[in-house]
Amino acid sequence: MSTLPAIATGLFGVLVGIYLKRKDVEPATKIAWLFSVGSICIIAGLLWDLQFPINKALWTSSYVLYTGGLATVVLALSYWIIDVNHYNRFTKPFVIYGVNAITVFFVSGLMPRLLNMIKDQTTKW
């Protein structure tokens, strides 16, 4: 049953991405719209939490609204700082991470296996 809310999360991101790609909308309007939609989703998620608890393990609809709203607000803030104000000195590590996402995914699976190979020398069996 958690598949439908997961699909809704993906569609939420797709719709926000489509809106951001529009050329006929001014950046200030995009930022205001993103902050507004994000704030409304956060409030709706918190209100819905009173009836249907926010639960990541079950991927509830209140979780979708709340986290989608938080992500949209963070995206709006990032868009304003990086793209509108052109303050991008701190973005280099994130660009490197994004360009090498497959490598990071591979290393994240490899790291636990490597750490499990380390023998604990402090205990005596």
C-alpha positions in Angstrom: 0.0 0.0 0.0 2.9 2.4 0.4 3.6 2.3 -3.3 0.9 4.8 -4.1 2.3 7.5 -1.7 5.8 6.8 -3.1 4.5 7.4 -6.6 2.9 10.6 -5.3 6.2 11.8 -3.9 7.9 11.2 -7.3 5.1 13.0 -9.1 5.4 15.9 -6.7 9.0 16.3 -7.6 8.3 16.0 -11.3 5.6 18.7 -11.2 8.0 21.1 -9.3 10.7 20.4 -11.8 8.4 21.1 -14.7 7.4 24.4 -13.1 11.0 25.4 -12.6 11.9 24.7 -16.3 9.2 27.2 -17.5 10.8 30.2 -19.2 7.8 32.4 -19.1 7.9 32.8 -15.3 10.2 35.3 -13.5 12.6 33.8 -10.9 11.0 35.9 -8.2 7.6 34.4 -9.0 9.0 30.9 -9.0 10.6 31.4 -5.6 7.4 32.8 -4.1 5.4 30.0 -5.6 7.8 27.3 -4.4 7.8 28.8 -0.8 4.0 29.1 -0.8 3.4 25.5 -2.1 6.0 24.1 0.2 4.6 25.9 3.3 1.1 24.8 2.4 2.2 21.2 2.0 4.0 21.3 5.4 1.0 22.7 7.1 -1.3 20.2 5.4 1.0 17.4 6.4 1.0 18.5 10.0 -2.7 18.8 10.1 -3.2 15.5 8.4 -0.8 14.0 11.0 -3.5 14.6 13.6 -5.6 12.0 11.8 -3.1 9.9 10.0 0.4 9.9 11.6 3.6 10.8 9.7 5.3 7.5 9.3 8.3 7.0 7.0 8.3 3.2 7.3 4.7 3.1 6.0 5.2 6.1 3.7 1.9 7.6 4.7 0.2 10.4 2.8 0.9 12.8 5.7 4.6 11.9 5.4 4.4 12.6 1.6 2.9 16.1 2.2 5.3 17.0 5.0 8.5 15.9 3.4 7.4 17.1 0.0 6.8 20.5 1.5 10.1 20.6 3.3 11.9 19.6 0.1 10.1 22.3 -1.9 11.0 25.0 0.7 14.7 23.9 0.7 14.7 23.9 -3.1 13.2 27.4 -3.2 15.9 28.6 -0.8 18.7 26.9 -2.8 17.3 28.3 -6.0 17.3 31.8 -4.6 20.8 31.6 -3.1 22.5 29.7 -6.0 20.7 30.7 -9.2 19.2 34.1 -8.4 22.0 35.6 -6.2 24.8 33.6 -8.0 26.4 32.6 -4.7 27.8 29.2 -5.6 31.2 28.9 -4.0 30.0 26.3 -1.6 28.4 24.1 -4.2 31.5 22.4 -5.6 31.3 19.3 -3.3 27.6 18.9 -4.2 28.3 19.1 -7.9 31.1 16.5 -7.6 28.7 14.2 -5.6 25.9 14.7 -8.2 28.2 14.0 -11.2 29.5 10.8 -9.5 26.3 9.5 -8.0 26.8 5.9 -9.3 30.3 5.8 -7.8 29.0 7.0 -4.5 26.2 4.4 -4.6 28.7 1.7 -5.3 31.1 2.8 -2.6 28.2 3.0 -0.1 27.5 -0.7 -0.7 31.2 -1.6 -0.6 32.0 0.2 2.6 30.0 -2.0 5.0 31.6 -5.1 3.5 35.1 -3.7 3.9 34.4 -2.6 7.5 33.1 -6.1 8.3 36.4 -7.5 7.3 38.2 -5.6 10.1 38.9 -7.9 13.0 38.4 -6.6 16.5 41.6 -7.0 18.4 40.3 -5.8 21.7 38.3 -8.9 22.6 39.7 -12.3 23.3 37.7 -15.3 22.3 
